[in-house]
Amino acid sequence: MSILCGLPIIECVYCLACARWAWKRCLHTAGHDSENWGLATVEEFEPVPRLCRLILSTYEEDLYHPLWEPPGGYGVNPDWVVLRRSYEATQGRVPPYMIYLDHDNADIVVAIVGLNLAKESDYAVLLDNKLGQRKFDGGYVHNGLLKAAGWVLDAECDKLRELVEKYPHYTLTFTGHSLGSGVASLLTMVVVQNRDRLGNIDRKRIRCYAIAPARCMSLNLAVRYANVINSIVLQASFLSTKPDEYASVNTLGNVNLPCILCLRCMKDTCIPEEKMIKDPRRLYAPGRLYHIVERKPFRMGRFPPIVRTAVPVDGRFEHIVLSCNATSDHAIIWIEREAQRALDLMHEKDQIKEIPVKQKMERQQTLAREHNEEYKAALQRAVTLSIPDAYPPSPYGTFDKRDDGDNLRRISGEGSLGSSTKSRHRESWDELIERLFDKDESGHMVLKEQHEVNN
């Protein structure tokens, strides 16, 4: 009898718990994740709309007669395109990409397109991964995206070195959207570790902008490379989903999307954030985050976008946001449009076009110092939270000065973490290529898996 009386109480508690969870998820918007971040400035956000247009141009078959013309006439100069690689040229090992010489902005750009729903090869790259499969530079990365990054660097290493040496004052920028953002991020990491392959390029000349990025690296790597890699997220993109689930969402389409996101959201909600950030194998969005916020809870329509930025350690978009705009927020066309709107609003508010050149340079130097301080604070925060391998095992990972790494060791304590990190061997570019690729009879590099199948 007592058991029967207790059943309604259990049911009520269960219903109340479900109602509370649903209410919290409906109230939680993407803006909550970045509400305590600082506002981005014109200087740091200026490349984003331009790089989005470069990625969009990679989809065009004929750049002299583009089917998509960006607003304001900000097109791509076809004469500045160094090379373009299609699916046929890459044999599906990496999405199409383009190398572009942006003389107006003194920039050498490698732009990689996103996931093509009609290409099985893209799904093969995205699904080539399992938890903890690939270790790299003291952390974990997505296996398929690392293979794609290695293929690009092996194919274009000579051309990039030629451009870097020919234009010594140009920056080298890797950018991509969605699937391409993961390839660009890991390609940046490999290049930073092997700068001698590109004529000993200065580390300060290398940067990456990942548009609507896939989760492709562990938290320690995401924080350590935040001074090189930047991620741009529009409101509630697919950023919160893992790479394998990300592919499943796109495959099943928008009809089942709410169910998939709801199930995934319930799973993430039940896992404590402290447990998630201490899992060394869990993958995250890379680098410094720029969050374009344009919607508010219980408000209809979009508002003038603002851009918030930080190098977060905890609270790095850990939970899926239930939103009917998740698909559109991930689209490169909409990200380009809203990023340009946000940049125009920054110009109007700041009136930076009227600021003298000398003052602009001073502002850029001040911004660099602020970013460096925020970056070091994020690393110290990572060590405080006991995130595995929060400081780098190699001098390329984070600091230019050795004493900064020593300070972090003193913060974390001389324990098993420090001793295990010191003994870890940094994987070189040669070792990476040797493990991923073989040479066929004609001397061309092919993936080992494909070589074994052919033989």
C-alpha positions in Angstrom: 0.0 0.0 0.0 2.8 2.4 0.9 4.5 1.6 -2.4 1.3 2.5 -4.3 1.0 5.8 -2.4 4.6 6.7 -3.3 4.2 6.3 -7.0 2.2 9.5 -7.6 4.8 11.4 -5.6 7.6 10.0 -7.8 5.7 10.8 -10.9 5.1 14.4 -9.7 8.8 14.9 -8.9 9.7 13.5 -12.3 7.3 15.7 -14.1 8.4 18.8 -12.2 12.1 18.0 -13.0 11.2 17.6 -16.7 9.2 20.9 -16.7 12.1 22.7 -15.0 14.6 21.3 -17.5 12.4 22.3 -20.5 11.8 25.8 -19.0 15.6 26.3 -18.5 16.4 25.1 -22.0 13.8 27.4 -23.6 15.0 30.4 -21.7 18.7 29.6 -22.5 19.8 31.3 -25.7 23.2 31.5 -27.3 23.6 35.0 -25.9 23.8 33.6 -22.4 27.1 31.9 -23.2 28.9 35.1 -24.0 27.0 37.7 -21.9 30.1 38.4 -19.8 32.5 38.7 -22.7 33.9 42.0 -23.9 32.9 43.7 -27.1 35.0 43.2 -30.2 36.7 46.1 -31.9 36.8 47.1 -35.6 40.5 46.3 -35.9 40.1 42.7 -34.8 36.8 41.9 -36.6 37.5 43.6 -39.9 38.9 40.5 -41.8 35.8 38.4 -41.0 33.3 39.6 -43.7 36.1 39.7 -46.3 37.2 36.2 -45.6 33.5 35.0 -45.7 33.3 36.4 -49.2 36.5 34.6 -50.2 35.0 31.3 -49.0 31.8 32.0 -50.9 33.9 32.8 -54.0 35.5 29.3 -53.8 32.0 27.9 -54.7 31.9 29.8 -58.0 32.7 28.0 -61.2 33.7 31.2 -63.1 35.0 34.1 -61.0 34.8 36.4 -64.0 31.1 35.8 -64.2 30.0 35.0 -60.6 26.5 33.8 -59.9 26.6 35.3 -56.4 27.6 39.0 -56.2 28.2 40.3 -52.6 26.5 43.5 -51.6 28.5 46.7 -52.0 30.6 45.2 -54.9 33.2 43.6 -52.6 34.0 40.9 -55.1 37.1 38.8 -55.5 39.7 39.8 -58.1 40.1 36.7 -60.3 43.6 37.7 -61.4 44.8 37.4 -57.7 43.7 33.7 -57.5 46.9 31.6 -57.3 45.2 28.2 -57.6 41.9 26.4 -57.0 41.4 22.7 -56.1 38.2 20.9 -56.9 36.9 17.6 -55.6 38.4 15.9 -58.6 41.8 17.4 -57.9 41.8 16.4 -54.2 40.1 13.0 -54.9 37.7 13.8 -52.1 40.4 13.8 -49.4 39.6 17.4 -48.5 36.9 19.9 -49.6 37.6 22.3 -52.4 39.9 25.2 -51.5 41.6 28.2 -53.1 44.8 30.1 -52.5 44.3 33.8 -53.0 46.7 36.8 -52.9 44.9 39.7 -51.4 47.2 42.6 -52.3 44.8 45.2 -50.9 45.2 43.7 -47.4 48.7 42.2 -47.7 47.4 38.7 -47.1 48.0 35.2 -48.5 44.7 33.4 -47.9 43.9 29.7 -48.1 40.1 29.4 -48.1 38.4 26.0 -47.7 34.7 25.4 -48.3 32.3 23.7 -46.0 30.4 20.4 -46.0 28.7 19.4 -49.2 25.6 17.4 -48.4 25.8 15.7 -51.8 29.4 14.5 -51.4 30.0 11.2 -49.6 33.7 12.0 -49.4 32.9 14.9 -47.0 31.0 12.6 -44.7 33.9 10.2 -44.9 36.3 12.9 -43.6 33.9 14.0 -40.9 33.1 10.5 -39.7 36.7 9.3 -39.6 37.1 9.8 -35.9 36.4 8.2 -32.6 36.9 9.5 -29.0 40.6 9.8 -28.2 41.7 8.3 -31.5 44.2 10.9 -32.6 46.8 12.6 -30.2 48.6 15.7 -31.4 50.9 18.1 -29.6 49.9 17.0 -26.2 46.2 17.0 -26.9 43.5 15.3 -29.0 42.3 16.3 -32.5 39.8 15.0 -35.0 41.4 12.2 -37.0 39.7 12.8 -40.4 40.3 16.6 -40.3 43.9 16.1 -39.4 44.4 13.8 -42.4 42.8 16.4 -44.6 45.0 19.2 -43.2 48.1 17.0 -43.8 47.0 16.4 -47.4 46.6 20.2 -48.1 50.0 21.0 -46.6 51.8 18.3 -48.5 50.2 19.3 -51.7 50.7 23.1 -51.4 53.8 23.4 -49.2 56.1 24.4 -52.0 53.6 27.0 -53.4 53.0 28.5 -49.9 56.7 28.7 -49.2 57.2 30.5 -52.5 54.5 33.1 -51.7 55.7 33.6 -48.1 59.2 34.3 -49.3 58.1 36.5 -52.2 55.9 38.6 -50.0 57.7 38.8 -46.7 55.4 41.5 -45.3 52.1 39.6 -46.0 50.3 37.6 -43.4 49.4 33.9 -44.0 45.7 33.3 -43.3 43.9 30.0 -43.2 40.1 30.2 -43.2 37.2 27.8 -43.8 33.6 27.3 -43.1 32.0 24.4 -41.2 34.0 21.3 -42.3 36.6 23.5 -43.9 37.0 25.4 -40.7 38.2 22.3 -38.9 40.7 21.5 -41.7 41.9 25.2 -41.6 42.3 25.1 -37.8 44.4 21.9 -37.8 46.3 23.0 -40.8 47.3 26.1 -38.8 48.5 24.0 -35.9 50.7 21.9 -38.1 52.1 25.0 -39.9 52.9 26.7 -36.6 54.8 23.6 -35.4 56.7 23.3 -38.7 57.4 26.8 -39.8 60.7 25.8 -41.3 58.7 24.1 -44.1 57.5 27.5 -45.1 60.8 29.3 -45.0 60.9 29.9 -41.3 57.9 32.1 -41.4 57.5 34.3 -38.3 54.7 32.9 -36.0 53.1 36.4 -35.8 52.4 36.2 -39.6 50.2 33.1 -39.2 46.5 33.3 -38.3 43.3 31.4 -38.8 39.7 32.3 -39.0 37.3 29.4 -38.5 33.8 30.3 -39.6 31.0 28.3 -37.8 33.7 25.9 -36.7 33.4 22.2 -36.1 34.6 20.9 -32.8 38.0 19.6 -33.7 40.5 19.8 -30.8 40.7 19.2 -27.1 40.3 22.0 -24.6 43.9 22.4 -23.8 44.8 22.9 -27.6 41.8 25.2 -28.1 43.1 27.5 -25.4 46.8 27.3 -26.2 46.3 28.2 -29.8 43.9 31.1 -29.1 46.6 33.6 -30.1 46.6 32.2 -33.6 43.2 30.7 -34.2 39.9 32.6 -34.2 36.4 31.1 -34.3 33.3 33.1 -35.5 29.9 31.9 -34.4 26.6 33.4 -35.4 24.0 33.2 -32.5 23.1 29.5 -32.2 25.1 27.6 -34.9 25.9 23.9 -34.9 29.0 24.8 -32.8 27.8 22.8 -29.8 27.4 19.5 -31.7 30.3 17.0 -32.0 31.7 16.3 -35.4 30.1 12.9 -35.8 26.7 14.1 -34.5 27.1 17.2 -36.7 27.2 15.0 -39.8 24.1 13.0 -38.6 22.1 16.2 -38.1 22.8 17.4 -41.7 22.1 13.9 -43.1 18.7 13.6 -41.4 17.6 17.1 -42.4 15.5 19.7 -40.7 12.5 17.4 -40.2 14.2 15.4 -37.4 16.5 18.2 -36.3 14.5 19.3 -33.3 14.3 15.7 -32.0 18.1 15.2 -32.5 19.0 18.4 -30.8 16.5 17.8 -27.9 18.0 14.3 -27.2 21.6 15.7 -27.4 20.6 18.6 -25.2 19.2 16.3 -22.5 22.4 14.2 -22.6 24.6 17.3 -22.2 22.5 18.8 -19.5 22.9 15.6 -17.3 26.7 15.8 -17.5 28.3 18.2 -15.0 30.4 20.9 -16.7 33.3 20.2 -14.4 33.4 16.6 -15.7 33.2 17.7 -19.3 36.1 20.2 -19.2 38.3 17.7 -17.4 37.8 15.1 -20.1 41.0 15.3 -22.2 39.4 13.7 -25.2 36.4 15.9 -25.5 36.6 18.1 -28.6 35.9 21.9 -28.6 35.7 24.8 -31.0 39.2 26.1 -31.5 40.9 29.3 -30.4 39.5 32.7 -29.5 35.8 33.0 -30.0 33.8 35.8 -31.6 30.1 35.5 -31.0 27.7 37.5 -33.2 24.6 38.0 -31.1 21.4 39.3 -32.8 18.5 37.7 -30.9 17.1 37.9 -27.4 14.7 35.7 -25.4 11.0 36.5 -25.8 11.8 39.0 -28.6 10.6 38.6 -32.2 12.9 39.0 -35.1 16.6 40.0 -35.3 18.2 43.0 -33.6 21.3 45.0 -34.7 24.1 42.5 -34.2 26.9 42.9 -31.7 30.1 40.9 -31.5 31.4 39.7 -28.2 34.8 38.0 -27.9 36.9 36.1 -25.3 39.2 33.2 -24.8 36.8 31.2 -22.6 37.9 28.1 -20.7 34.7 27.0 -18.9 31.4 27.9 -20.6 32.8 27.4 -24.1 29.4 26.7 -25.8 28.9 23.5 -23.9 25.2 23.1 -24.3 23.0 23.0 -27.4 20.6 25.8 -27.8 17.1 24.8 -28.8 16.5 27.2 -31.7 14.6 27.0 -35.0 17.3 29.2 -36.5 20.2 26.7 -35.9 20.4 25.9 -39.6 20.4 29.4 -40.9 22.8 30.6 -38.3 25.3 28.1 -39.7 25.0 29.2 -43.3 28.0 31.1 -44.6 25.8 33.5 -46.6 24.0 34.6 -43.5 27.2 34.8 -41.4 28.8 37.0 -44.1 25.7 39.3 -44.1 25.4 39.7 -40.3 29.2 40.1 -39.9 29.2 42.9 -42.4 26.2 44.5 -40.6 28.0 44.2 -37.2 31.2 45.7 -38.7 29.3 48.7 -40.2 27.7 49.4 -36.8 31.2 49.3 -35.2 32.4 51.9 -37.8 29.4 54.1 -37.1 29.8 54.0 -33.4 33.6 54.3 -33.5 34.0 56.5 -36.5 37.3 54.8 -37.1 37.5 56.0 -40.7 38.2 59.5 -39.4 40.9 58.5 -36.9 44.5 59.4 -38.0 46.8 56.6 -39.1 49.1 57.0 -36.1 46.3 56.7 -33.7 45.0 53.6 -35.5 48.4 52.0 -35.0 48.4 52.8 -31.3 45.0 51.3 -30.9 46.2 48.1 -32.7 49.2 47.8 -30.4 46.9 48.3 -27.3 44.5 45.7 -28.6 47.4 43.2 -29.1 48.5 43.8 -25.5 45.0 43.3 -24.2 44.6 40.1 -26.2 47.9 38.8 -24.9 47.0 39.5 -21.3 43.6 37.8 -21.8 45.2 34.9 -23.5 47.6 34.3 -20.6 44.8 34.7 -18.1 42.9 32.0 -19.9 45.8 29.6 -19.7 46.2 30.3 -16.0 42.5 29.6 -15.6 42.9 26.3 -17.5 45.6 25.3 -15.1 43.5 26.3 -12.1 40.7 24.1 -13.3 43.1 21.2 -13.6 42.5 20.8 -17.3 44.9 18.1 -18.6 48.0 19.4 -20.3 46.9 23.0 -20.0 50.4 24.3 -20.7 52.3 23.3 -23.8 54.8 20.4 -24.2 56.5 22.3 -27.0 57.7 26.0 -27.4 55.4 26.4 -30.4 52.2 25.7 -28.4 51.8 28.9 -26.5 54.5 31.1 -25.2 57.4 32.7 -26.9 59.2 33.2 -23.6 60.3 30.2 -21.5 59.7 31.9 -18.2 55.9 32.1 -18.9 55.7 28.4 -19.2 57.7 28.0 -15.9 55.2 30.3 -14.2 52.4 28.1 -15.2 54.2 25.0 -14.0 54.6 26.7 -10.6 50.9 27.4 -10.6 49.9 23.8 -11.5 52.6 22.3 -9.2 55.4 19.9 -10.0 53.4 16.6 -10.2 52.6 13.9 -12.6 51.2 16.3 -15.1 54.5 18.1 -15.5 56.6 15.0 -15.7 54.4 13.3 -18.2 54.3 16.4 -20.4 58.1 16.8 -20.4 58.5 13.3 -21.6 56.0 13.6 -24.4 57.5 13.8 -27.9 56.2 16.5 -30.3 55.1 15.0 -33.6 56.8 16.7 -36.6 55.3 17.4 -40.0 57.5 14.6 -41.6 56.3 12.1 -39.0 52.7 13.2 -39.7 53.0 12.8 -43.4 54.9 9.5 -43.1 52.1 8.1 -41.0 49.2 9.3 -43.0 50.5 8.9 -46.6 52.4 6.5 -48.8 53.9 6.9 -52.2 52.5 5.1 -55.2 54.4 3.8 -58.2 54.4 7.2 -59.9 55.8 8.9 -56.8 52.6 10.7 -55.8 51.4 10.9 -52.2 48.3 8.8 -51.4 46.5 8.0 -48.2 47.8 4.7 -46.6 44.3 3.3 -46.5 43.7 4.0 -50.2 47.2 2.6 -51.0 46.4 -0.7 -49.2 43.1 -1.0 -51.0 44.7 -0.5 -54.4 47.4 -3.1 -53.6 
